[in-house]
Each structure stands twice: as C-alpha cells, then as structure tokens.
Amino acid sequence: MPDEKFKDVKDLFQPWVMEAPQYSIAGCDVAWEHPELGRMFLNENPIRPSQAVIDAAMEALTKANWYPDRMLRLRRKLADLHGVGPENIAVANGSSETIDAMMRIFMKPGDEFMCSVPTFEMFPSRAGLCGCTTVQIPLRESDLQYDVDAMLAAVNEKTKLILIINPNNPTGIFIDDADLTKFCELGIPLCVDEAYLDYHPQVEAKTALLEKYPHVFLSHTFSKAYGLAGVRFGYVVAHPDLAEAFDRMFLPWNVSLMAMAAAEAILDNPSEIEEKVRYNNKWMDIFVKELEAKGLKPFPPHGNYMLVDGSVTGKTSQEIVDAAKDMAHVLIKTIKPIHGNNSYFRVTPGAPDDNERFVGFIRTYFGS
C-alpha cells in the first residue's frame, strides 16, 4: 500500500488529463485475438506490403543499432509528390503524431479547437489532453455535408485551430473548394486532413493553398492506400516555417529506420499503391450495389470506408454490427447517432473471403 503521507497520484496530474475524451484502440485487441474475424472496421488496407517493401524494412533492421538521420532523401520524394521543396515537408510517426503536435503547436489550455461531428475521434481526444475545448458543429442534416455557415458563425477569439477532413471521415464527402477557401480566409490555423485522398485521385491535394495561406497545412498518412498502418508513417505539407515548427514539436528520431525504408520503397513502386486502390474501389462498387438493392443508403465511398444508413431496416447500429460478427464473422464499425438516427454503420473492404461473407450478410440479414 502507498504511504499515506503521499498524495493520491491522480492529484498530481494536470486536471484535464483524465477529463479528456479517450481514443480507444480496444477494437484492435479483439481483432488480434480473433484472426478468424474479418477486419472491416478500422479503415485498414487488407493487402499486405509487397516483398520489395518487406525486404527494404528488413535491410534497415540490420542497421537498427544506429540512430536514423533526418530523412532528406525521403523528404525530397514526398516533396516531389506535391510540387514543393523538402523544406515544406515534416515527417511523422503516423498522422496520429501530426494530430498531437498540431494541438500543442497552436493551442494552450482554454483555447478552442473546431471540427465537425461526427469526425475522427482522435482529434477531440488530443485537444482535450492539451486542456483545450473542442467545439463540434453537426454536419448538415440534409446531406451530411459540412455546415459551413454554422462553423463560421461559431468562430470566436478563442478559436485557434480548425479541422477539415477531405474527404470527411466517416461520411466520405468532399468539401466544396469555395467553402474551404472561406476557412482559409479566416487566418486561423487550418488542418486539411487528406488521409484518404489517394483513393480518389480525381481530386487533387490542396497544396496550392499553401502559397497564399501560410497558416494552412495538409496532413497525409501511409496507413490507408499505402497499406502501412502498422509501420506508422505520415507527413505534413506546410509553409517552411510551419514545417519547421512540426519538426521541432515531433520527437527527435520519431520515425524508425524500418518505417523510413518501407515508406521509400513503396514510393519507388507506385504500381503497388494503384493496385491497392483498384482493389478497394472494386469492392466498394460491389458493396454499393448490394446495399442499394436492399434499400439501404450508402454514402459516396471516396476513401476506403463507407458510411451506410440502415434506418430503413429498423435496426440499430449496434444490432447490425453484432449481427455481422455473429453471422458473417466480420468486424464492422458502429457509428454514434447522427441527427437522432441510430442506424448508421461503417464498413471497409477486407480480404476477398471477408468481402464475400459481408455480401452474403447483406443479402441474408437485410432480406429481399
């Protein structure tokens, strides 16, 4: 037992630490403990890395006794993707590290971070761990698009950071360029998260905004189309001064030699990425047709996830997810109620057998 002369250790924490919303990865525990269940809930890429990527990471492992360098060659390759210089690039241990760093760069306790609801829940979690308040503006009820007018009306002197995910997670909807420009014109730091953009290359990355708006930055990840979620690699595209701020906020040696090698190897083999995108989009087309045939409403799958409105069935999100696990042995994701509708769920293409079982589930569970 602790000596009674010492305080309860929780009394030593900053007050906002235990009050912040928690981003849970408990679902990963279930998936790893039950490999027989198809992983269709985490927006993962079901295609394993190529042998070239594996070999590059294994070769790097032979040098694991040395600290990494500043990855200048890799930064140049990332810069070439966006038509910028390496000084515009900051590399991260996945975009999760970018989310954490941006909160600490721009915000202090009492400040406000603005985003939509629903959104990727790690953003409010990391804002809360900085002692900041998250102001979440509901998506428009009519089409689940960003409610730009409501967001702009909620901006005040405490608003120090704004988030636009493009395409949005979990809805898959892109924001109009004119509306995005309205946020840029505020002069408030703006993160444009483009984690899923590689699945819909018809829409270009918003790199052109950076020249006029130095307070705007882009967040990218190799966890989705690149299929390296377990490797943990992401990067920021930003004005050089802002990229330097991210570099300062990131821990030294934040990206391992193995992650650097894997990232560079897949950049050198763009056909691997294209194959993964084709696979994803093929199955998304199949899911859309099957769901629509049963009267459900799938939203545009512009990423590797699809939001589905199952309210026509009278089933709740949890009921649908539980049934998919029991009947098809696949894990799909519950979605919290949106405008009172508790029948939304989200699905990501898995391995071929998983996808086939999910299609069978649609046909069986949702009837004729």
MIDO-366863 format. One record per atom (N, C-alpha, C, O): x, y, z; residue in three letters. Coordinates in steps of 0.2 Angstrom, whole numbers, plus 5000, padded with zeros to 4 digits. Layout:
BEGIN
XYZAla
...
END
This chain:
BEGIN
500449945000Met
500050005000Met
500450065000Met
500950065003Met
500350114996Pro
500650184996Pro
500650215003Pro
500250205007Pro
501250245005Asp
501250285011Asp
500750335011Asp
500650375006Asp
500350345016Glu
499850395017Glu
500050465017Glu
499650515016Glu
500750475018Lys
500950545018Lys
500950575011Lys
501050635010Lys
500950525006Phe
500950554999Phe
500250564996Phe
499750524998Phe
500250604992Lys
499550624989Lys
499350564984Lys
499750524982Lys
498650564983Asp
498450514978Asp
498750534971Asp
498750594970Asp
499050494968Val
499450504962Val
499050544957Val
499350594953Val
498450534956Lys
497950574952Lys
497950644953Lys
497850684949Lys
498050664959Asp
498050734961Asp
498650774959Asp
498650834958Asp
499150734956Leu
499750764953Leu
499650774946Leu
500050814943Leu
499150744943Phe
499050754936Phe
498850824934Phe
498450854938Phe
498950854928Gln
498550914926Gln
497850894926Gln
497650844924Gln
497450944928Pro
496750924929Pro
496350904922Pro
495850864923Pro
496650924916Trp
496250904910Trp
496450834908Trp
496150804903Trp
496950804910Val
497250744908Val
496750684908Val
496550654903Val
496450674914Met
495950624915Met
495250644913Met
494750604912Met
495150704911Glu
494450734909Glu
494450734901Glu
493850734899Glu
494950724898Ala
494950724891Ala
494650664888Ala
494650614891Ala
494250674882Pro
493950614879Pro
494550564877Pro
495050584874Pro
494450494878Gln
494950444877Gln
494850414870Gln
494250404868Gln
495350414866Tyr
495350374860Tyr
495550304861Tyr
496150294863Tyr
495050264861Ser
495150194862Ser
495350144856Ser
495150154851Ser
495850104857Ile
496050054852Ile
495849984855Ile
496249934852Ile
495449984859Ala
495249914862Ala
494949864856Ala
495049804856Ala
494649894851Gly
494449854845Gly
495049814842Gly
494949764839Gly
495649844842Cys
496249814839Cys
496349754843Cys
496649704841Cys
496249754850Asp
496349694854Asp
495949634852Asp
496149584851Asp
495349654850Val
494849604848Val
495049574841Val
495049514840Val
495249614837Ala
495449594830Ala
496049544830Ala
496149494827Ala
496549564835Trp
497149524835Trp
497049464839Trp
497349414837Trp
496649464844Glu
496449404847Glu
496049354843Glu
496049294845Glu
495649374838His
495249334834His
495349344827His
494949374823His
495949314825Pro
496049324817Pro
495549294813Pro
495649304807Pro
495149254815Glu
494649224811Glu
494049274809Glu
493649264804Glu
494049334812Leu
493549384811Leu
493849434806Leu
494449464807Leu
493549444801Gly
493749494795Gly
493849564798Gly
493349594801Gly
494349594797Arg
494549664799Arg
494249714794Arg
494549734789Arg
493649734795Met
493249784791Met
493049844794Met
492549874792Met
493349864800Phe
493149914804Phe
493649974805Phe
493450024808Phe
494249964804Leu
494750014806Leu
495050054800Leu
495550094801Leu
494750054794Asn
494950084788Asn
495650064787Asn
496150104784Asn
495850004788Glu
496449974786Glu
496449954779Glu
495949944776Glu
497049944776Asn
497149914769Asn
497249834770Asn
497749814774Asn
496849794767Pro
496949724768Pro
497449694764Pro
497649634765Pro
497849734759Ile
498349704755Ile
499049714759Ile
499149764761Ile
499349654760Arg
499949664763Arg
500549694759Arg
500449704753Arg
501049724762Pro
501549754759Pro
501949704754Pro
501949644755Pro
502149734748Ser
502549694743Ser
503149674746Ser
503449694751Ser
503449624743Gln
504149594745Gln
504649644745Gln
505149644749Gln
504549694740Ala
505049744740Ala
505049794746Ala
505549814749Ala
504449804749Val
504449844755Val
504649804761Val
505049834765Val
504449744761Ile
504749704767Ile
505449694767Ile
505849704772Ile
505749684761Asp
506549674760Asp
506849744762Asp
507349744766Asp
506549804760Ala
506849864762Ala
506849874770Ala
507349894773Ala
506249854773Ala
506249864780Ala
506749814784Ala
507049834789Ala
506749754781Met
507249704784Met
507949724783Met
508349714788Met
508149754778Glu
508849784777Glu
508949834782Glu
509549844785Glu
508449884783Ala
508549934788Ala
508649904795Ala
509049934799Ala
508349854796Leu
508349824803Leu
509149794804Leu
509349794810Leu
509549784799Thr
510249764800Thr
510649824803Thr
511149814805Thr
510349884802Lys
510649944804Lys
510349974810Lys
510450034812Lys
509949934814Ala
509549964819Ala
509949984825Ala
509650014830Ala
510549974825Asn
510949994831Asn
511150064830Asn
511450094834Asn
511050094824Trp
511150164823Trp
510550214823Trp
510050184821Trp
510650274825Tyr
510050324825Tyr
509950344818Tyr
510350344814Tyr
509250354817Pro
509150374810Pro
509350444809Pro
509550484813Pro
509450464802Asp
509550534800Asp
508950574799Asp
508450554802Asp
509050634796Arg
508450674795Arg
508050664789Arg
507550694787Arg
508150604786Met
507750584780Met
507750634774Met
507150634772Met
508250664773Leu
508250714767Leu
508050684761Leu
507650714757Leu
508250624759Arg
508050594753Arg
507350574752Arg
507050594747Arg
507050554758Leu
506350534758Leu
505950604758Leu
505450604755Leu
506150654761Arg
505850714761Arg
505750744754Arg
505250774752Arg
506350734750Arg
506350754743Arg
505850724739Arg
505450754735Arg
505750654740Lys
505250614736Lys
504550634738Lys
504150644734Lys
504450644744Leu
503750674746Leu
503650744744Leu
503050754741Leu
504150784744Ala
504050854741Ala
503850844734Ala
503450884731Ala
504250804730Asp
504050794723Asp
503350774721Asp
503050794716Asp
503050744726Leu
502350724725Leu
501850784725Leu
501350784722Leu
502050834728His
501650894729His
501950954726His
501651014726His
502450944722Gly
502751004718Gly
503051054723Gly
503051114721Gly
503351034729Val
503551084733Val
504351064735Val
504551014732Val
504651104739Gly
505351084741Gly
505351044748Gly
504851044751Gly
505851014749Pro
505950974755Pro
505851014762Pro
505650984767Pro
505951074761Glu
505851124767Glu
505151124769Glu
504951154774Glu
504651104764Asn
503951104765Asn
503651044769Asn
503051034770Asn
504150994770Ile
503950934772Ile
504150924779Ile
504750934781Ile
503750894784Ala
503950874790Ala
503650794791Ala
503050784790Ala
504050754793Val
503850684793Val
503750664800Val
503950684805Val
503150614801Ala
502850604807Ala
502850524808Ala
502850484803Ala
502750504814Asn
502650434816Asn
501850424815Asn
501550414820Asn
501650424809Gly
500950414808Gly
500650484808Gly
500850534812Gly
500050494805Ser
499650554806Ser
499450564813Ser
499250624815Ser
499450514817Ser
499250524824Ser
499750574828Ser
499550614832Ser
500350564826Glu
500850614829Glu
500750684826Glu
500850734830Glu
500550694820Thr
500350754817Thr
499750784821Thr
499850844823Thr
499250744823Ile
498650774827Ile
498950794833Ile
498750854836Ile
499350764837Asp
499550784843Asp
499950844843Asp
499850894847Asp
500450844838Ala
500850904838Ala
500550964836Ala
500651024838Ala
500050964831Met
499651024829Met
499351054835Met
499251114836Met
499051014840Met
498751044846Met
499251084850Met
499051134853Met
499851054851Arg
500251084855Arg
500651144852Arg
500851194855Arg
500651144845Ile
500951204842Ile
500551264842Ile
500751324844Ile
499851254842Phe
499451314841Phe
499051334847Phe
498751384847Phe
498951284852Met
498451294857Met
498751294864Met
499251254865Met
498451324868Lys
498551324876Lys
497951314879Lys
497351314877Lys
497951294886Pro
497351274890Pro
496851334889Pro
497051394890Pro
496251324888Gly
495751374887Gly
495551384880Gly
495051414879Gly
495951374875Asp
495851384868Asp
495351334866Asp
495151284869Asp
495051354860Glu
494551314856Glu
494851284850Glu
495151314846Glu
494651224849Phe
494851184843Phe
494151174839Phe
493751144843Phe
494051184833Met
493451174830Met
493451124824Met
493951114820Met
492951074824Cys
492951024819Cys
492151004819Cys
491751034822Cys
492050964814Ser
491350934813Ser
491150884818Ser
491650854822Ser
490550864818Val
490350804822Val
489850764817Val
489350794815Val
489950704816Pro
490550654818Pro
491150674814Pro
491150704809Pro
491750654818Thr
492350664815Thr
492850604817Thr
492550564821Thr
493450604815Phe
493950554818Phe
494050574825Phe
494250634827Phe
493950534830Glu
493850554837Glu
494550564840Glu
494550584846Glu
495150544837Met
495750564840Met
495850644840Met
496250664845Met
495550674836Phe
495650754836Phe
495350784842Phe
495750814846Phe
494750774844Pro
494550794851Pro
494950774857Pro
495050804862Pro
495150704856Ser
495550674862Ser
496150714863Ser
496350734869Ser
496550724858Arg
497150764859Arg
497150834860Arg
497550864864Arg
496550864858Ala
496450934860Ala
496250934868Ala
496550984871Ala
495950884870Gly
495750884877Gly
496350874881Gly
496450904887Gly
496850834879Leu
497450824883Leu
497950884883Leu
498450884886Leu
497750934879Cys
498150994879Cys
497751044884Cys
497951104884Cys
497151024887Gly
496751074891Gly
496351114887Gly
496151174889Gly
496151094881Cys
495851144876Cys
495151114875Cys
494951054876Cys
494651154873Thr
493951134872Thr
493851124864Thr
494051164860Thr
493551074863Thr
493351054856Thr
492651074855Thr
492151054858Thr
492551124850Val
491951144848Val
491751104841Val
492051114836Val
491251064842Gln
491051024836Gln
490351044834Gln
489851044837Gln
490351054827Ile
489751084824Ile
489451024820Ile
489850994815Ile
488851004821Pro
488550954817Pro
488550964810Pro
488451014807Pro
488650904806Leu
488550914799Leu
487850924797Leu
487350914801Leu
487750954791Arg
487050974789Arg
486650914789Arg
486850854786Arg
486050914791Glu
485650854792Glu
485350834785Glu
485250774784Glu
485350874780Ser
485050864773Ser
485550814769Ser
485250774766Ser
486150824770Asp
486650794766Asp
487250774769Asp
487750744766Asp
487350784776Leu
487950764780Leu
488550804777Leu
489150774778Leu
488450854774Gln
489050894772Gln
489250944777Gln
488850954782Gln
489850974777Tyr
490051024782Tyr
489551074782Tyr
489351104777Tyr
489351094788Asp
488851154789Asp
489351214790Asp
489451244795Asp
489551244784Val
490051294784Val
489751354787Val
490151384791Val
489151374786Asp
488951434789Asp
488951434797Asp
489051484800Asp
488751374799Ala
488651364807Ala
489351364810Ala
489551394815Ala
489851334806Met
490551334808Met
490851404808Met
491151424813Met
490751444803Leu
490951514803Leu
490651554808Leu
491051594811Leu
490051544810Ala
489651584815Ala
489951564822Ala
489851604826Ala
490251504823Ala
490451484829Ala
491151504831Ala
491451504836Ala
491551534826Val
492251564827Val
492251624831Val
491851664831Val
492651624836Asn
492751674841Asn
493551684842Asn
493951654839Asn
493651734847Glu
494351744849Glu
494751684852Glu
495351694852Glu
494351634854Lys
494651584857Lys
494851524852Lys
495151474853Lys
494551534846Thr
494651484841Thr
495351484838Thr
495551534835Thr
495751434839Lys
496451444837Lys
496651384832Lys
497251384830Lys
496251344831Leu
496351294826Leu
495751264823Leu
495251244827Leu
495751254817Ile
495151224813Ile
495351164809Ile
495851154807Ile
494851114809Leu
495051054805Leu
494551044800Leu
493951044801Leu
494751024794Ile
494351004788Ile
494650934786Ile
495250934783Ile
494250884787Ile
494550814784Ile
494150814777Ile
493550824776Ile
494650794772Asn
494350804765Asn
494650744761Asn
495250744759Asn
494250694759Pro
493550684761Pro
493450664768Pro
493950644772Pro
492850684771Asn
492750684778Asn
492650614780Asn
492450564777Asn
492850594786Asn
492850534790Asn
492250544795Asn
492450584800Asn
491750504795Pro
491550444791Pro
491150454785Pro
490950404782Pro
490950514783Thr
490450524778Thr
490750514771Thr
490350494766Thr
491350524770Gly
491650514763Gly
491550574758Gly
491650564752Gly
491350624761Ile
491050684757Ile
491650734757Ile
491950754762Ile
491750764751Phe
492250814750Phe
491950884751Phe
491350894749Phe
492250934754Ile
492051004754Ile
492151034748Ile
492651024744Ile
491751084746Asp
491751124740Asp
492351174741Asp
492551194747Asp
492751184736Asp
493351224736Asp
493151294738Asp
493551324742Asp
492551324736Ala
492351394738Ala
492251394746Ala
492451444749Ala
491951344749Asp
491851334756Asp
492551334760Asp
492651364765Asp
492951294757Leu
493651284760Leu
494051344760Leu
494351364765Leu
493951384755Thr
494351454755Thr
494051494760Thr
494451544763Thr
493451494762Lys
493151534767Lys
493551524774Lys
493651574778Lys
493651464775Phe
494051444781Phe
494751474781Phe
495051504785Phe
495051464775Cys
495751494774Cys
495751564775Cys
496251594778Cys
495251604773Glu
495251674773Glu
495151704781Glu
495351764782Glu
495051654785Leu
494951674792Leu
495651694795Leu
495651734800Leu
496151664792Gly
496851674795Gly
496951634801Gly
497551644805Gly
496551594803Ile
496651544809Ile
496951484806Ile
496751454801Ile
497451454810Pro
497751394808Pro
497251334806Pro
496751324809Pro
497351314800Leu
496851264797Leu
497251204795Leu
497651204791Leu
497051144797Cys
497251074795Cys
496751054790Cys
496151044792Cys
497051034784Val
496650994779Val
496950924779Val
497450914776Val
496550884782Asp
496750814783Asp
496550774776Asp
495950764775Asp
497050754773Glu
496950714766Glu
497150644767Glu
497450614762Glu
497050614772Ala
497250544774Ala
496950494768Ala
497350444767Ala
496350514765Tyr
496050464761Tyr
496050484754Tyr
495750454749Tyr
496450534752Leu
496450564746Leu
496650524740Leu
496450524734Leu
497150474742Asp
497450434737Asp
496950384734Asp
497050364728Asp
496350374737Tyr
495850334734Tyr
495450364729Tyr
495050334725Tyr
495450434729His
495050474724His
495550524721His
495450584722His
496050504716Pro
496550544714Pro
496250604709Pro
496550644707Pro
495550594707Gln
495250644703Gln
495250714707Gln
495250764703Gln
495250714713Val
495350774717Val
496050784719Val
496350744723Val
496350844718Glu
497050854719Glu
497150874726Glu
496650904729Glu
497750864729Ala
497850884736Ala
497850964735Ala
498050994730Ala
497750994741Lys
497651064741Lys
498251104742Lys
498351154746Lys
498851074739Thr
499451104740Thr
499451184738Thr
499851224741Thr
499051194733Ala
499151264730Ala
498851314735Ala
499051374735Ala
498551294741Leu
498351344746Leu
498851374750Leu
498851424752Leu
499451334750Leu
499951344755Leu
500351414753Leu
500551444757Leu
500351424747Glu
500751484744Glu
500351554747Glu
500751594749Glu
499751554746Lys
499351614748Lys
499251614756Lys
499151664759Lys
499151554759Tyr
498951544766Tyr
499451504770Tyr
499351444770Tyr
499951544773Pro
500451504776Pro
500251474783Pro
500551434786Pro
499551484785His
499351454791His
498951394789His
498651364794His
498951374783Val
498551314781Val
499151254780Val
499651274777Val
498951194782Phe
499451144781Phe
499051074780Phe
498451074782Phe
499351034776Leu
499050964774Leu
499350914778Leu
499950904780Leu
498950864780Ser
499150804784Ser
499050744780Ser
498450734777Ser
499550704779His
499550644775His
499750584779His
500150594784His
499550524777Thr
499750464780Thr
499850404775Thr
499650404770Thr
500350364777Phe
500450294773Phe
500050244776Phe
500150184774Phe
499550254780Ser
499150204784Ser
498550174779Ser
498350124781Ser
498350214774Lys
497750194771Lys
497950164764Lys
498050104763Lys
497950204759Ala
498050174752Ala
498750144751Ala
498850094748Ala
499250164755Tyr
499950134755Tyr
499950074759Tyr
500450034758Tyr
499450064764Gly
499450004767Gly
499949984772Gly
500249934773Gly
500250044776Leu
500750034781Leu
500550054788Leu
500950094791Leu
499950044789Ala
499650064796Ala
500050044802Ala
500150084806Ala
500349984801Gly
500749954807Gly
501449984807Gly
501749974812Gly
501650014802Val
502350044801Val
502350104805Val
502850124807Val
501850144804Arg
501750214807Arg
502150264803Arg
502750274805Arg
501950294798Phe
502250344794Phe
501750394791Phe
501250374789Phe
501850454792Gly
501450514790Gly
501850574788Gly
502450574790Gly
501550624786Tyr
501950684785Tyr
501550744784Tyr
500950734783Tyr
501750804785Val
501450864784Val
501750904778Val
502350904777Val
501350934775Val
501550984769Val
501351054772Val
500751064773Val
501751094772Ala
501651164775Ala
502151214773Ala
502651194770Ala
501951274774His
502451334774His
503151314777His
503051284783His
503751334775Pro
504351314778Pro
504351324786Pro
504651284789Pro
504151384788Asp
504151404795Asp
503651354799Asp
503851334804Asp
503151334796Leu
502651294799Leu
502951224799Leu
502851184804Leu
503251204794Ala
503551134794Ala
504151124799Ala
504151074802Ala
504451184800Glu
505051184805Glu
504751174812Glu
504951144816Glu
504151214813Ala
503851204820Ala
503651134821Ala
503651114827Ala
503351094816Phe
503151024817Phe
503850984818Phe
503750944823Phe
504351004815Asp
504950964816Asp
505150974823Asp
505450924826Asp
505151034826Arg
505351054832Arg
504851014838Arg
505150994843Arg
504251014836Met
503750984841Met
503850904841Met
503750874846Met
503950874835Phe
504050804834Phe
504650784838Phe
505150824839Phe
504650724841Leu
505250704845Leu
505850684840Leu
505650664834Leu
506450704842Pro
506950684838Pro
506950604836Pro
506750564841Pro
507150584830Trp
507150514828Trp
506450484829Trp
506350424831Trp
505950524827Asn
505250504828Asn
505050444823Asn
504550414825Asn
505350444818Val
505250394813Val
505850344813Val
506450364812Val
505650274813Ser
506150224814Ser
506550214807Ser
506250234802Ser
507150184807Leu
507450164801Leu
507050124796Leu
506950124790Leu
506650074800Met
506250024796Met
505650064793Met
505450044787Met
505350114796Ala
504750144793Ala
505050184788Ala
504650194782Ala
505550224788Met
505850264783Met
505950214777Met
505850234771Met
506250164778Ala
506450114772Ala
505850094769Ala
505750084762Ala
505350074773Ala
504650044770Ala
504350104766Ala
504050094760Ala
504350164768Ala
504050224765Ala
504350234758Ala
504050244753Ala
505050234759Glu
505350254752Glu
505250194747Glu
505250214741Glu
505250134749Ala
505150084745Ala
504550084741Ala
504450064735Ala
503950094745Ile
503350104741Ile
503250164737Ile
502950164732Ile
503550214739Leu
503550274735Leu
503950264728Leu
503750284723Leu
504450214728Asp
504850194722Asp
504450144718Asp
504650134712Asp
503850124720Asn
503450074717Asn
502750094717Asn
502250064720Asn
502550154713Pro
501850174713Pro
501350124711Pro
500750134712Pro
501550074707Ser
501050024704Ser
500749984710Ser
500149964710Ser
501149984716Glu
500849944721Glu
500349984724Glu
499849954727Glu
500350044725Ile
499850094728Ile
499250084723Ile
498650084725Ile
499350094716Glu
498750094712Glu
498450024712Glu
497850024711Glu
498749974713Glu
498449904714Glu
497949904720Glu
497449874719Glu
498249934725Lys
497849934731Lys
497249974731Lys
496649964733Lys
497250034727Val
496750074726Val
496150044722Val
495550044723Val
496450004716Arg
495949974712Arg
495549924716Arg
494949914715Arg
495949884720Tyr
495549834724Tyr
495049864728Tyr
494449834729Tyr
495249914732Asn
494749944736Asn
494149974733Asn
493549954735Asn
494250004727Asn
493650034723Asn
493249984720Asn
492649994719Asn
493549924718Lys
493149874715Lys
492649844720Lys
492049844719Lys
492849834726Trp
492449804731Trp
491949864734Trp
491349844735Trp
492149924734Met
491649974736Met
491049974731Met
490549984733Met
491249974724Asp
490649974719Asp
490249914721Asp
489549924720Asp
490449854722Ile
490049794724Ile
489649804730Ile
489049794730Ile
489949834735Phe
489549844741Phe
488949894740Phe
488449884742Phe
489149954736Val
488650004735Val
488049964731Val
487449974733Val
488149924726Lys
487549894723Lys
487149844727Lys
486549844727Lys
487549814731Glu
487249764736Glu
486749794741Glu
486249774742Glu
487049854744Leu
486649884749Leu
486049924746Leu
485549924749Leu
486149954740Glu
485649994737Glu
485049944735Glu
484449964735Glu
485249884733Ala
484749834731Ala
484349814737Ala
483749794736Ala
484549824743Lys
484149804749Lys
483849864752Lys
483549864757Lys
483849924749Gly
483549984751Gly
483950024756Gly
483650074758Gly
484550004757Leu
484950044762Leu
485350104758Leu
485250104752Leu
485550154762Lys
485850214759Lys
486650214760Lys
486850244766Lys
487050194756Pro
487750204756Pro
487950274754Pro
487750294749Pro
488450304758Phe
488650374756Phe
489250364751Phe
489550304751Phe
489450414747Pro
489950404742Pro
490650374745Pro
490950414750Pro
490850324743Pro
491550294746Pro
492150324743Pro
492450294738Pro
492250384745His
492850414742His
493550394745His
494050414743His
493450354750Gly
494050334754Gly
494050254754Gly
493750224749Gly
494350224759Asn
494250154760Asn
493750134765Asn
493850084769Asn
493250174766Tyr
492750164771Tyr
492050194768Tyr
492050234763Tyr
491550164770Met
490850184768Met
490450194773Met
490350144777Met
490150244774Leu
489550254779Leu
488950234776Leu
488750254770Leu
488550194780Val
487950174777Val
487350184782Val
487450174788Val
486850214779Asp
486250224783Asp
485750164783Asp
485450154777Asp
485650134788Gly
485250074788Gly
484550084792Gly
484250034794Gly
484350144792Ser
483750164796Ser
483150124793Ser
482650114796Ser
483150114786Val
482550084783Val
482450014786Val
481849984785Val
482949984789Thr
482849914792Thr
482549914799Thr
482349864801Thr
482549974802Gly
482349974809Gly
482849954814Gly
482649944820Gly
483449934812Lys
483949904816Lys
484449964818Lys
484550014815Lys
484649954824Thr
485150004827Thr
485849984824Thr
485949934822Thr
486350034825Ser
487050024823Ser
487349964826Ser
487649924823Ser
487249964833Gln
487549904837Gln
487249834835Gln
487549784834Gln
486549834833Glu
486249774831Glu
486549754824Glu
486649694824Glu
486649794820Ile
486949774813Ile
487649754814Ile
487849704811Ile
488049784818Val
488749764819Val
488749704823Val
489149654821Val
488349684828Asp
488349624831Asp
488149564826Asp
488449514827Asp
487649584822Ala
487449534818Ala
487949514813Ala
488049454811Ala
488349564810Ala
488849554805Ala
489449504808Ala
489649464805Ala
489549514815Lys
490049474818Lys
489849404819Lys
490249354818Lys
489249394821Asp
488949334823Asp
488849294816Asp
488949234816Asp
488549324811Met
488349284805Met
488849284800Met
488949234797Met
489249334799Ala
489749334794Ala
490449334796Ala
490949324792Ala
490549334803His
491249334806His
491649394803His
492249384802His
491349454802Val
491749514801Val
491549564806Val
491049574809Val
492149604807Leu
492049664811Leu
491949724807Leu
492349744803Leu
491349754808Ile
491249824805Ile
491149874811Ile
491149854817Ile
491049934809Lys
491049984815Lys
490350014816Lys
490050034812Lys
490250024823Thr
489650064825Thr
489750134824Thr
490350154824Thr
489250174823Ile
489350244822Ile
488850274827Ile
488250254827Ile
489050324831Lys
488550364835Lys
488050394832Lys
488050414826Lys
487450404835Pro
486850434831Pro
487050504828Pro
487450544831Pro
486850514822Ile
486850574818Ile
486250604817Ile
485750574814Ile
486050664820His
485450694820His
484850644822His
484350644819His
485050604827Gly
484550564830Gly
484450494827Gly
484050454829Gly
484850484821Asn
484750424818Asn
485250374820Asn
485850384820Asn
485050324823Asn
485550274827Asn
485650214823Asn
485750154825Asn
485550214816Ser
485650154812Ser
486250164807Ser
486250124802Ser
486650214808Tyr
487250214804Tyr
487750164806Tyr
487850144812Tyr
488150134801Phe
488750094802Phe
489250104797Phe
489050144791Phe
489850084798Arg
490350094793Arg
490750034791Arg
490849994796Arg
490950024785Val
491249964783Val
491849984778Val
491850024774Val
492449944779Thr
493049954775Thr
493149884771Thr
493049834775Thr
493249884765Pro
493449814762Pro
493949784765Pro
494449814767Pro
493849714766Gly
494349674769Gly
494649624764Gly
494749644758Gly
494949574766Ala
495149514762Ala
494649494757Ala
494049494759Ala
494749464752Pro
494249434747Pro
493649394751Pro
493049404750Pro
493949344755Asp
493449304759Asp
493049344763Asp
492449334764Asp
493349394767Asp
492949434771Asp
492349474767Asp
491849474769Asp
492549504762Asn
492149534757Asn
491549494755Asn
490949514755Asn
491649434753Glu
491149384751Glu
490649374756Glu
490049374755Glu
490949364762Arg
490549354768Arg
490049414770Arg
489449404772Arg
490349474769Phe
489949534770Phe
489449534765Phe
488849554767Phe
489549524759Val
489049524754Val
488449474755Val
487849494755Val
488649414757Gly
488149364759Gly
487749394765Gly
487149374766Gly
488049424770Phe
487749454776Phe
487249504773Phe
486649504776Phe
487449554769Ile
486949604766Ile
486349564763Ile
485749584765Ile
486449514759Arg
485849484756Arg
485449444761Arg
484849444760Arg
485749414766Thr
485349374771Thr
485049414776Thr
484449414778Thr
485449464780Tyr
485149494785Tyr
484649554783Tyr
484149564787Tyr
484749584778Phe
484349644776Phe
483749614771Phe
483349654769Phe
483749554770Gly
483149524767Gly
483149544759Gly
483549574756Gly
482549524756Ser
482449534749Ser
482049594748Ser
481949614742Ser
END
